[in-house]
C-alpha cells in the first residue's frame, strides 16, 4: 500500500475529528486529551514526512 496515502489519511482523520469536536462544543476529559495528543503527534509526523518526501 502507498505510504503517502496513509499519511494523508492520518491528517484527514485528525482534521475531521477536531472539526467535529469543535462544532459540537466538546470538552474532552483526560483520556480524550491523551488520544488527541497521540493522534495530533501522528498527524504532525505524517505532515513532516509528506513535506520531506516532496523535497526530493
Secondary structure, 3 states (H helix, E strand, C coil): CCHHHHHHHHHHHHHHHHHHHHHCCCCCCHHHHHHHHHHHHHHHHHHHHHHHHHCC
